Amino acid sequence: MIQRDNYILGVLIGLLMPFIGFFGFYEYRFSLFSFQEFLALLNQQKSLLSAMISISLLLNGAVLTYFFQKQLDKTAKGIFFTTCVYAIIAIACKWFL
């Protein structure tokens, strides 16, 4: 049986949620473009890339809040860890790309 309060589950959720946010961002704002055109647009416009990463991280924040309220602290810490990694990547994209 899978224990709901563990670090690995939190890391997996933290890795998954930004991808869901990424695809939601694509569907909401750029569904008229093909996915390949969208990726090319992200490559050309770095400000769009940082905005997309930021919106994707909002999902992690929402899930993180949920797990803290349910007092599943180990899972929340795993989500927080991956959120920090994604935030560092977002800052690096904004500064260096």
ZINORCOR-V314190 format. One record per backbone hydrogen bond with DSSP energy under -1.0 kcal/mol. CO is the residue of the C=O (numbers start at 1). NH is the residue of the N-H. If there is no record, write none. Layout:
<<CO/NH> <CO/NH>>
This chain:
<<6/10> <7/11> <8/12> <9/13> <10/14> <11/15> <12/16> <13/17> <16/20> <17/21> <18/22> <19/23> <20/24> <21/25> <22/26> <23/27> <24/28> <25/29> <26/30> <30/33> <34/38> <35/39> <36/40> <37/41> <38/42> <39/43> <40/44> <41/45> <45/49> <46/50> <47/51> <48/52> <49/53> <50/54> <51/55> <52/56> <53/57> <57/61> <58/62> <59/63> <60/64> <61/65> <62/66> <63/67> <64/68> <65/69> <66/70> <67/72> <68/71> <72/76> <73/77> <74/78> <75/79> <76/80> <77/81> <78/82> <79/83> <80/84> <81/85> <82/86> <83/87> <84/88> <85/89> <86/90> <87/91> <88/92> <89/93> <90/94> <91/95> <92/96> <93/97>>
